[in-house]
């Protein structure tokens, strides 16, 4: 297949682009490099530096050749930031995504894979499944849900086949390919920065939750398992016109468990600073992936937290400045 992939200079997008190329597909990466790194783009991919908000450039890129599918990873991801600057997320995550869907439809692309989020759901201590109530707690989750709903209308009106993959906390690393956000907001790389001597302590926000150790419990999914699910969903769209799946290991890990595991993996004491709860944090958010396991045969190959953090540590200690040093 010939794939048009947005956000291919980022963490998940670049890993997916590499997997597609390894599978024999052709990939064109379209990325503005606002948050991504050109060094992360696989060398075998055709790279176009462009803005989703530039309709002339976007339409020209999609018209340059015949694409079988669009895979969309270009979005801002910091939920906390979306509470402070919602317009930034409405413009990039929603408006620009709608422009991409429209441009892809005009170009005759009939398959669309959206990297979505389990933040579309209402907070719930029970495992989240695809039928759980939808009620985003922040503009980030709202924008992802709105794009999903727009895709459903394009399916009904234009016959666009689409999948939306909802997940929490992509993590871990692949050989030579890891997590390098600027600024960083994810727990595992923040904890590993302490082990690298780039930060003094790890932060724990809230120690009085109704969980075994008093800290939040979250689902973590290795980047390799996330990529494999995207490729399975893309293939399934040849026969299905609409797919929505949760992705998760089904086992949540607390903040303290993540920090303690990182201590064992790195051999560093990793001191912590305990702070009050943050607004909007639920005690437990774990996504059930039973549906995609049953329908597509997807099974996480790296569910163990030690394996996840070990892979991330291998990346961070060999790339202490991320892709900026390349």
Short mmCIF file of the C-alpha atoms (twelve columns), coordinates in Angstrom:
data_MODEL
# 
_entry.id   MODEL 
# 
loop_
_atom_site.group_PDB 
_atom_site.id 
_atom_site.type_symbol 
_atom_site.label_atom_id 
_atom_site.label_alt_id 
_atom_site.label_comp_id 
_atom_site.label_asym_id 
_atom_site.label_seq_id 
_atom_site.Cartn_x 
_atom_site.Cartn_y 
_atom_site.Cartn_z 
_atom_site.pdbx_PDB_model_num 
ATOM 1   C CA . UNK A 1   0.000   0.000   0.000  1 
ATOM 2   C CA . UNK A 2   0.934   3.627   -0.439 1 
ATOM 3   C CA . UNK A 3   0.403   5.495   2.852  1 
ATOM 4   C CA . UNK A 4   0.183   9.238   3.556  1 
ATOM 5   C CA . UNK A 5   1.241   9.561   7.202  1 
ATOM 6   C CA . UNK A 6   0.977   12.788  9.174  1 
ATOM 7   C CA . UNK A 7   3.095   13.348  12.261 1 
ATOM 8   C CA . UNK A 8   5.751   10.915  11.057 1 
ATOM 9   C CA . UNK A 9   8.511   12.919  12.754 1 
ATOM 10  C CA . UNK A 10  6.969   12.211  16.149 1 
ATOM 11  C CA . UNK A 11  7.172   9.326   18.599 1 
ATOM 12  C CA . UNK A 12  4.314   7.067   17.470 1 
ATOM 13  C CA . UNK A 13  4.115   8.277   13.871 1 
ATOM 14  C CA . UNK A 14  7.775   7.624   13.090 1 
ATOM 15  C CA . UNK A 15  7.638   4.143   14.626 1 
ATOM 16  C CA . UNK A 16  4.542   3.331   12.570 1 
ATOM 17  C CA . UNK A 17  6.176   4.658   9.409  1 
ATOM 18  C CA . UNK A 18  9.179   2.402   10.002 1 
ATOM 19  C CA . UNK A 19  6.947   -0.641  10.555 1 
ATOM 20  C CA . UNK A 20  5.017   0.064   7.348  1 
ATOM 21  C CA . UNK A 21  8.247   0.336   5.376  1 
ATOM 22  C CA . UNK A 22  9.526   -2.910  6.879  1 
ATOM 23  C CA . UNK A 23  6.268   -4.537  5.751  1 
ATOM 24  C CA . UNK A 24  6.910   -3.433  2.164  1 
ATOM 25  C CA . UNK A 25  4.562   -0.458  2.027  1 
ATOM 26  C CA . UNK A 26  5.432   2.967   0.623  1 
ATOM 27  C CA . UNK A 27  5.222   5.880   3.045  1 
ATOM 28  C CA . UNK A 28  5.055   9.635   2.589  1 
ATOM 29  C CA . UNK A 29  5.556   11.508  5.862  1 
ATOM 30  C CA . UNK A 30  3.903   14.926  6.098  1 
ATOM 31  C CA . UNK A 31  5.070   16.855  9.165  1 
ATOM 32  C CA . UNK A 32  5.601   20.483  10.143 1 
ATOM 33  C CA . UNK A 33  8.451   19.619  12.590 1 
ATOM 34  C CA . UNK A 34  6.806   21.888  15.178 1 
ATOM 35  C CA . UNK A 35  7.097   19.135  17.784 1 
ATOM 36  C CA . UNK A 36  8.769   16.362  15.782 1 
ATOM 37  C CA . UNK A 37  12.319  15.778  14.577 1 
ATOM 38  C CA . UNK A 38  13.426  15.138  11.015 1 
ATOM 39  C CA . UNK A 39  16.032  12.718  12.386 1 
ATOM 40  C CA . UNK A 40  13.135  10.534  13.546 1 
ATOM 41  C CA . UNK A 41  11.692  10.199  10.034 1 
ATOM 42  C CA . UNK A 42  12.761  6.852   8.515  1 
ATOM 43  C CA . UNK A 43  15.272  7.445   5.741  1 
ATOM 44  C CA . UNK A 44  13.321  5.241   3.325  1 
ATOM 45  C CA . UNK A 45  10.194  7.407   3.668  1 
ATOM 46  C CA . UNK A 46  9.427   10.313  1.358  1 
ATOM 47  C CA . UNK A 47  9.375   13.383  3.588  1 
ATOM 48  C CA . UNK A 48  7.323   16.514  2.957  1 
ATOM 49  C CA . UNK A 49  7.681   19.361  5.423  1 
ATOM 50  C CA . UNK A 50  4.298   21.031  5.520  1 
ATOM 51  C CA . UNK A 51  1.544   22.380  7.716  1 
ATOM 52  C CA . UNK A 52  -1.871  20.723  7.966  1 
ATOM 53  C CA . UNK A 53  -3.218  24.254  8.250  1 
ATOM 54  C CA . UNK A 54  -1.846  25.114  4.784  1 
ATOM 55  C CA . UNK A 55  -4.548  23.905  2.362  1 
ATOM 56  C CA . UNK A 56  -2.492  24.586  -0.759 1 
ATOM 57  C CA . UNK A 57  0.488   22.552  0.434  1 
ATOM 58  C CA . UNK A 58  -1.707  19.796  1.859  1 
ATOM 59  C CA . UNK A 59  -3.847  19.425  -1.265 1 
ATOM 60  C CA . UNK A 60  -0.748  19.404  -3.461 1 
ATOM 61  C CA . UNK A 61  0.859   16.690  -1.344 1 
ATOM 62  C CA . UNK A 62  -2.224  14.474  -1.450 1 
ATOM 63  C CA . UNK A 63  -2.633  15.019  -5.189 1 
ATOM 64  C CA . UNK A 64  1.012   14.248  -5.979 1 
ATOM 65  C CA . UNK A 65  0.322   10.514  -6.188 1 
ATOM 66  C CA . UNK A 66  -2.387  7.957   -5.474 1 
ATOM 67  C CA . UNK A 67  -2.597  7.043   -1.798 1 
ATOM 68  C CA . UNK A 68  -4.411  4.030   -0.415 1 
ATOM 69  C CA . UNK A 69  -4.780  5.381   3.112  1 
ATOM 70  C CA . UNK A 70  -4.097  8.267   5.470  1 
ATOM 71  C CA . UNK A 71  -2.714  7.582   8.938  1 
ATOM 72  C CA . UNK A 72  -3.062  10.611  11.177 1 
ATOM 73  C CA . UNK A 73  -0.683  11.123  14.121 1 
ATOM 74  C CA . UNK A 74  -0.215  14.907  13.986 1 
ATOM 75  C CA . UNK A 75  -1.730  16.361  17.157 1 
ATOM 76  C CA . UNK A 76  -0.794  18.178  20.333 1 
ATOM 77  C CA . UNK A 77  -0.953  15.710  23.212 1 
ATOM 78  C CA . UNK A 78  -0.664  17.546  26.552 1 
ATOM 79  C CA . UNK A 79  -4.059  17.426  28.238 1 
ATOM 80  C CA . UNK A 80  -2.977  19.856  30.957 1 
ATOM 81  C CA . UNK A 81  -1.859  22.406  28.389 1 
ATOM 82  C CA . UNK A 82  -5.227  22.122  26.648 1 
ATOM 83  C CA . UNK A 83  -6.883  23.375  29.847 1 
ATOM 84  C CA . UNK A 84  -4.715  26.505  29.701 1 
ATOM 85  C CA . UNK A 85  -4.716  27.126  25.938 1 
ATOM 86  C CA . UNK A 86  -7.764  25.399  24.411 1 
ATOM 87  C CA . UNK A 87  -7.609  27.418  21.209 1 
ATOM 88  C CA . UNK A 88  -4.243  25.892  20.321 1 
ATOM 89  C CA . UNK A 89  -5.825  22.434  20.464 1 
ATOM 90  C CA . UNK A 90  -9.043  23.417  18.697 1 
ATOM 91  C CA . UNK A 91  -7.000  24.815  15.816 1 
ATOM 92  C CA . UNK A 92  -4.424  22.041  15.401 1 
ATOM 93  C CA . UNK A 93  -6.160  18.900  16.647 1 
ATOM 94  C CA . UNK A 94  -9.649  19.694  15.387 1 
ATOM 95  C CA . UNK A 95  -9.633  22.279  12.595 1 
ATOM 96  C CA . UNK A 96  -6.493  20.947  10.918 1 
ATOM 97  C CA . UNK A 97  -7.719  17.361  11.232 1 
ATOM 98  C CA . UNK A 98  -11.007 18.286  9.570  1 
ATOM 99  C CA . UNK A 99  -9.055  19.917  6.760  1 
ATOM 100 C CA . UNK A 100 -7.011  16.726  6.349  1 
ATOM 101 C CA . UNK A 101 -10.119 14.524  6.212  1 
ATOM 102 C CA . UNK A 102 -11.716 16.769  3.594  1 
ATOM 103 C CA . UNK A 103 -8.540  16.933  1.506  1 
ATOM 104 C CA . UNK A 104 -8.090  13.158  1.679  1 
ATOM 105 C CA . UNK A 105 -11.689 12.604  0.582  1 
ATOM 106 C CA . UNK A 106 -11.295 14.977  -2.384 1 
ATOM 107 C CA . UNK A 107 -8.095  13.137  -3.357 1 
ATOM 108 C CA . UNK A 108 -9.970  9.847   -3.480 1 
ATOM 109 C CA . UNK A 109 -8.403  8.248   -0.406 1 
ATOM 110 C CA . UNK A 110 -10.879 5.752   1.012  1 
ATOM 111 C CA . UNK A 111 -9.148  4.642   4.254  1 
ATOM 112 C CA . UNK A 112 -8.273  6.746   7.291  1 
ATOM 113 C CA . UNK A 113 -6.618  5.623   10.548 1 
ATOM 114 C CA . UNK A 114 -6.870  8.035   13.482 1 
ATOM 115 C CA . UNK A 115 -4.545  7.896   16.467 1 
ATOM 116 C CA . UNK A 116 -7.114  8.760   19.126 1 
ATOM 117 C CA . UNK A 117 -7.146  8.598   22.921 1 
ATOM 118 C CA . UNK A 118 -8.963  7.018   25.846 1 
ATOM 119 C CA . UNK A 119 -9.320  10.591  27.126 1 
ATOM 120 C CA . UNK A 120 -12.574 10.669  25.129 1 
ATOM 121 C CA . UNK A 121 -14.183 8.727   27.990 1 
ATOM 122 C CA . UNK A 122 -15.637 9.973   31.232 1 
ATOM 123 C CA . UNK A 123 -13.335 9.271   34.155 1 
ATOM 124 C CA . UNK A 124 -14.105 5.882   35.639 1 
ATOM 125 C CA . UNK A 125 -12.477 3.580   38.153 1 
ATOM 126 C CA . UNK A 126 -13.730 0.538   36.213 1 
ATOM 127 C CA . UNK A 127 -11.906 -0.702  33.084 1 
ATOM 128 C CA . UNK A 128 -12.972 1.351   30.088 1 
ATOM 129 C CA . UNK A 129 -14.482 -0.422  27.110 1 
ATOM 130 C CA . UNK A 130 -15.823 0.932   23.828 1 
ATOM 131 C CA . UNK A 131 -19.308 1.288   25.334 1 
ATOM 132 C CA . UNK A 132 -18.174 3.306   28.342 1 
ATOM 133 C CA . UNK A 133 -19.713 6.811   28.624 1 
ATOM 134 C CA . UNK A 134 -18.024 9.473   26.501 1 
ATOM 135 C CA . UNK A 135 -17.357 12.735  28.333 1 
ATOM 136 C CA . UNK A 136 -13.870 14.233  27.850 1 
ATOM 137 C CA . UNK A 137 -12.501 16.041  30.885 1 
ATOM 138 C CA . UNK A 138 -10.346 18.432  28.849 1 
ATOM 139 C CA . UNK A 139 -10.178 20.091  25.409 1 
ATOM 140 C CA . UNK A 140 -7.566  17.579  24.245 1 
ATOM 141 C CA . UNK A 141 -9.986  14.689  24.673 1 
ATOM 142 C CA . UNK A 142 -12.810 16.766  23.193 1 
ATOM 143 C CA . UNK A 143 -10.866 17.424  19.988 1 
ATOM 144 C CA . UNK A 144 -10.128 13.743  19.484 1 
ATOM 145 C CA . UNK A 145 -13.761 12.797  20.031 1 
ATOM 146 C CA . UNK A 146 -14.928 15.502  17.637 1 
ATOM 147 C CA . UNK A 147 -12.606 14.174  14.924 1 
ATOM 148 C CA . UNK A 148 -13.939 10.651  15.475 1 
ATOM 149 C CA . UNK A 149 -17.484 11.956  15.079 1 
ATOM 150 C CA . UNK A 150 -16.545 13.835  11.911 1 
ATOM 151 C CA . UNK A 151 -15.061 10.645  10.468 1 
ATOM 152 C CA . UNK A 152 -18.351 8.877   11.093 1 
ATOM 153 C CA . UNK A 153 -20.180 11.501  9.017  1 
ATOM 154 C CA . UNK A 154 -17.633 11.153  6.218  1 
ATOM 155 C CA . UNK A 155 -18.223 7.411   6.343  1 
ATOM 156 C CA . UNK A 156 -21.979 7.867   6.034  1 
ATOM 157 C CA . UNK A 157 -21.822 10.528  3.313  1 
ATOM 158 C CA . UNK A 158 -18.671 9.706   1.333  1 
ATOM 159 C CA . UNK A 159 -18.035 6.052   2.176  1 
ATOM 160 C CA . UNK A 160 -14.734 6.774   3.938  1 
ATOM 161 C CA . UNK A 161 -13.519 3.697   5.826  1 
ATOM 162 C CA . UNK A 162 -11.952 4.699   9.141  1 
ATOM 163 C CA . UNK A 163 -10.580 3.345   12.385 1 
ATOM 164 C CA . UNK A 164 -10.056 5.188   15.671 1 
ATOM 165 C CA . UNK A 165 -7.627  3.693   18.179 1 
ATOM 166 C CA . UNK A 166 -8.058  4.895   21.755 1 
ATOM 167 C CA . UNK A 167 -5.216  4.375   24.202 1 
ATOM 168 C CA . UNK A 168 -3.434  5.750   27.241 1 
ATOM 169 C CA . UNK A 169 0.255   6.256   27.824 1 
ATOM 170 C CA . UNK A 170 2.269   5.025   24.881 1 
ATOM 171 C CA . UNK A 171 5.692   4.200   26.291 1 
ATOM 172 C CA . UNK A 172 8.900   2.248   25.865 1 
ATOM 173 C CA . UNK A 173 11.258  2.342   22.914 1 
ATOM 174 C CA . UNK A 174 12.391  0.461   19.847 1 
ATOM 175 C CA . UNK A 175 16.035  0.051   18.793 1 
ATOM 176 C CA . UNK A 176 17.215  3.547   17.890 1 
ATOM 177 C CA . UNK A 177 13.744  5.030   18.265 1 
ATOM 178 C CA . UNK A 178 12.271  6.456   21.480 1 
ATOM 179 C CA . UNK A 179 10.261  9.123   23.241 1 
ATOM 180 C CA . UNK A 180 11.575  12.687  22.977 1 
ATOM 181 C CA . UNK A 181 8.901   15.287  23.670 1 
ATOM 182 C CA . UNK A 182 9.772   18.929  24.252 1 
ATOM 183 C CA . UNK A 183 8.630   19.697  26.873 1 
ATOM 184 C CA . UNK A 184 8.234   16.236  28.312 1 
ATOM 185 C CA . UNK A 185 5.001   15.455  30.155 1 
ATOM 186 C CA . UNK A 186 4.931   11.634  30.345 1 
ATOM 187 C CA . UNK A 187 5.766   9.859   33.587 1 
ATOM 188 C CA . UNK A 188 8.300   7.251   32.428 1 
ATOM 189 C CA . UNK A 189 10.652  9.607   30.540 1 
ATOM 190 C CA . UNK A 190 10.327  12.181  33.344 1 
ATOM 191 C CA . UNK A 191 11.386  9.564   35.891 1 
ATOM 192 C CA . UNK A 192 14.278  8.430   33.688 1 
ATOM 193 C CA . UNK A 193 15.495  12.023  33.416 1 
ATOM 194 C CA . UNK A 194 16.171  11.832  37.160 1 
ATOM 195 C CA . UNK A 195 18.277  8.701   36.663 1 
ATOM 196 C CA . UNK A 196 20.183  10.531  33.918 1 
ATOM 197 C CA . UNK A 197 20.917  13.453  36.224 1 
ATOM 198 C CA . UNK A 198 18.803  15.818  34.118 1 
ATOM 199 C CA . UNK A 199 16.259  16.365  36.893 1 
ATOM 200 C CA . UNK A 200 16.496  16.362  40.685 1 
ATOM 201 C CA . UNK A 201 13.395  14.353  41.570 1 
ATOM 202 C CA . UNK A 202 10.294  12.680  40.202 1 
ATOM 203 C CA . UNK A 203 6.937   14.211  41.072 1 
ATOM 204 C CA . UNK A 204 3.957   12.384  42.547 1 
ATOM 205 C CA . UNK A 205 0.732   14.357  42.305 1 
ATOM 206 C CA . UNK A 206 -1.620  13.023  44.949 1 
ATOM 207 C CA . UNK A 207 -0.885  10.321  47.517 1 
ATOM 208 C CA . UNK A 208 -4.370  9.932   49.011 1 
ATOM 209 C CA . UNK A 209 -6.233  8.189   46.182 1 
ATOM 210 C CA . UNK A 210 -8.348  5.091   47.001 1 
ATOM 211 C CA . UNK A 211 -5.732  2.781   45.458 1 
ATOM 212 C CA . UNK A 212 -3.426  0.259   47.144 1 
ATOM 213 C CA . UNK A 213 -0.512  2.697   47.448 1 
ATOM 214 C CA . UNK A 214 -2.459  5.963   47.337 1 
ATOM 215 C CA . UNK A 215 -1.265  7.049   43.878 1 
ATOM 216 C CA . UNK A 216 -3.017  7.067   40.487 1 
ATOM 217 C CA . UNK A 217 -3.163  3.891   38.422 1 
ATOM 218 C CA . UNK A 218 -2.750  4.127   34.662 1 
ATOM 219 C CA . UNK A 219 -2.528  1.829   31.659 1 
ATOM 220 C CA . UNK A 220 0.812   1.703   29.823 1 
ATOM 221 C CA . UNK A 221 1.214   0.271   26.333 1 
ATOM 222 C CA . UNK A 222 4.554   -0.392  24.662 1 
ATOM 223 C CA . UNK A 223 5.154   1.487   21.419 1 
ATOM 224 C CA . UNK A 224 5.705   -1.784  19.520 1 
ATOM 225 C CA . UNK A 225 2.278   -3.084  20.569 1 
ATOM 226 C CA . UNK A 226 0.665   0.227   19.662 1 
ATOM 227 C CA . UNK A 227 2.233   0.150   16.195 1 
ATOM 228 C CA . UNK A 228 1.124   -3.432  15.559 1 
ATOM 229 C CA . UNK A 229 -2.458  -2.492  16.415 1 
ATOM 230 C CA . UNK A 230 -2.405  0.398   13.942 1 
ATOM 231 C CA . UNK A 231 -1.190  -1.885  11.167 1 
ATOM 232 C CA . UNK A 232 -3.853  -4.479  11.945 1 
ATOM 233 C CA . UNK A 233 -6.558  -1.808  11.930 1 
ATOM 234 C CA . UNK A 234 -5.319  -0.462  8.599  1 
ATOM 235 C CA . UNK A 235 -5.470  -3.914  7.031  1 
ATOM 236 C CA . UNK A 236 -8.923  -4.588  8.472  1 
ATOM 237 C CA . UNK A 237 -10.298 -1.473  6.752  1 
ATOM 238 C CA . UNK A 238 -10.066 -3.311  3.442  1 
ATOM 239 C CA . UNK A 239 -13.165 -5.222  4.568  1 
ATOM 240 C CA . UNK A 240 -14.660 -3.066  7.334  1 
ATOM 241 C CA . UNK A 241 -15.865 0.507   6.980  1 
ATOM 242 C CA . UNK A 242 -15.736 1.528   10.644 1 
ATOM 243 C CA . UNK A 243 -13.579 0.334   13.549 1 
ATOM 244 C CA . UNK A 244 -13.185 1.809   17.032 1 
ATOM 245 C CA . UNK A 245 -10.897 0.030   19.441 1 
ATOM 246 C CA . UNK A 246 -9.429  0.572   22.864 1 
ATOM 247 C CA . UNK A 247 -5.780  -0.381  23.297 1 
ATOM 248 C CA . UNK A 248 -4.344  -1.321  26.639 1 
ATOM 249 C CA . UNK A 249 -2.568  -4.024  28.569 1 
ATOM 250 C CA . UNK A 250 -5.555  -4.416  30.857 1 
ATOM 251 C CA . UNK A 251 -3.271  -4.138  33.888 1 
ATOM 252 C CA . UNK A 252 -2.782  -0.725  35.404 1 
ATOM 253 C CA . UNK A 253 0.345   0.398   37.218 1 
ATOM 254 C CA . UNK A 254 0.499   3.046   39.927 1 
ATOM 255 C CA . UNK A 255 2.843   6.025   39.909 1 
ATOM 256 C CA . UNK A 256 4.806   4.473   42.764 1 
ATOM 257 C CA . UNK A 257 5.097   1.171   40.876 1 
ATOM 258 C CA . UNK A 258 6.517   2.987   37.851 1 
ATOM 259 C CA . UNK A 259 9.072   4.828   39.981 1 
ATOM 260 C CA . UNK A 260 10.085  1.712   41.930 1 
ATOM 261 C CA . UNK A 261 10.481  -0.287  38.721 1 
ATOM 262 C CA . UNK A 262 12.619  2.495   37.247 1 
ATOM 263 C CA . UNK A 263 14.808  2.370   40.356 1 
ATOM 264 C CA . UNK A 264 15.430  -1.341  39.824 1 
ATOM 265 C CA . UNK A 265 16.085  -0.982  36.100 1 
ATOM 266 C CA . UNK A 266 18.428  2.021   36.334 1 
ATOM 267 C CA . UNK A 267 20.088  1.339   39.690 1 
ATOM 268 C CA . UNK A 268 19.388  4.972   40.617 1 
ATOM 269 C CA . UNK A 269 17.595  5.941   43.865 1 
ATOM 270 C CA . UNK A 270 15.268  8.398   42.028 1 
ATOM 271 C CA . UNK A 271 14.080  10.672  44.858 1 
ATOM 272 C CA . UNK A 272 10.485  11.895  44.718 1 
ATOM 273 C CA . UNK A 273 8.600   15.057  45.581 1 
ATOM 274 C CA . UNK A 274 5.023   14.560  46.732 1 
ATOM 275 C CA . UNK A 275 2.531   17.260  45.759 1 
ATOM 276 C CA . UNK A 276 -1.255  17.680  46.026 1 
ATOM 277 C CA . UNK A 277 -3.598  16.119  43.493 1 
ATOM 278 C CA . UNK A 278 -3.956  17.745  40.088 1 
ATOM 279 C CA . UNK A 279 -7.404  18.774  38.935 1 
ATOM 280 C CA . UNK A 280 -9.050  16.188  36.684 1 
ATOM 281 C CA . UNK A 281 -6.860  13.203  37.610 1 
ATOM 282 C CA . UNK A 282 -8.934  10.062  38.198 1 
ATOM 283 C CA . UNK A 283 -7.746  7.388   40.637 1 
ATOM 284 C CA . UNK A 284 -7.733  4.629   38.007 1 
ATOM 285 C CA . UNK A 285 -7.830  4.760   34.202 1 
ATOM 286 C CA . UNK A 286 -7.296  1.436   32.471 1 
ATOM 287 C CA . UNK A 287 -8.529  0.593   28.977 1 
ATOM 288 C CA . UNK A 288 -9.949  -2.828  28.183 1 
ATOM 289 C CA . UNK A 289 -8.724  -4.084  24.805 1 
ATOM 290 C CA . UNK A 290 -10.924 -7.196  24.692 1 
ATOM 291 C CA . UNK A 291 -12.677 -6.101  21.492 1 
ATOM 292 C CA . UNK A 292 -9.546  -5.714  19.317 1 
ATOM 293 C CA . UNK A 293 -8.102  -8.906  20.794 1 
ATOM 294 C CA . UNK A 294 -11.259 -10.781 19.837 1 
ATOM 295 C CA . UNK A 295 -11.870 -9.242  16.414 1 
ATOM 296 C CA . UNK A 296 -8.343  -8.679  15.052 1 
ATOM 297 C CA . UNK A 297 -6.305  -11.095 17.129 1 
ATOM 298 C CA . UNK A 298 -4.134  -8.345  18.588 1 
ATOM 299 C CA . UNK A 299 -2.187  -9.299  21.706 1 
ATOM 300 C CA . UNK A 300 0.340   -7.083  23.518 1 
ATOM 301 C CA . UNK A 301 3.798   -8.629  23.306 1 
ATOM 302 C CA . UNK A 302 5.362   -6.317  25.903 1 
ATOM 303 C CA . UNK A 303 2.886   -5.991  28.794 1 
ATOM 304 C CA . UNK A 304 5.470   -6.229  31.592 1 
ATOM 305 C CA . UNK A 305 6.375   -2.896  33.158 1 
ATOM 306 C CA . UNK A 306 10.003  -3.936  33.680 1 
ATOM 307 C CA . UNK A 307 10.384  -4.706  29.974 1 
ATOM 308 C CA . UNK A 308 8.738   -1.411  29.030 1 
ATOM 309 C CA . UNK A 309 10.983  0.676   31.264 1 
ATOM 310 C CA . UNK A 310 14.097  -1.284  30.300 1 
ATOM 311 C CA . UNK A 311 13.513  -0.511  26.625 1 
ATOM 312 C CA . UNK A 312 12.907  3.148   27.451 1 
ATOM 313 C CA . UNK A 313 16.056  3.292   29.594 1 
ATOM 314 C CA . UNK A 314 18.151  1.788   26.803 1 
ATOM 315 C CA . UNK A 315 16.942  4.606   24.536 1 
ATOM 316 C CA . UNK A 316 17.359  7.476   27.006 1 
ATOM 317 C CA . UNK A 317 20.818  6.556   28.232 1 
ATOM 318 C CA . UNK A 318 22.118  6.244   24.654 1 
ATOM 319 C CA . UNK A 319 20.178  9.337   23.498 1 
ATOM 320 C CA . UNK A 320 20.296  11.651  26.533 1 
ATOM 321 C CA . UNK A 321 19.378  14.632  24.353 1 
ATOM 322 C CA . UNK A 322 16.876  12.682  22.269 1 
ATOM 323 C CA . UNK A 323 16.966  13.397  18.550 1 
ATOM 324 C CA . UNK A 324 18.432  16.872  19.073 1 
ATOM 325 C CA . UNK A 325 21.967  15.487  19.043 1 
ATOM 326 C CA . UNK A 326 21.529  13.757  15.671 1 
# 
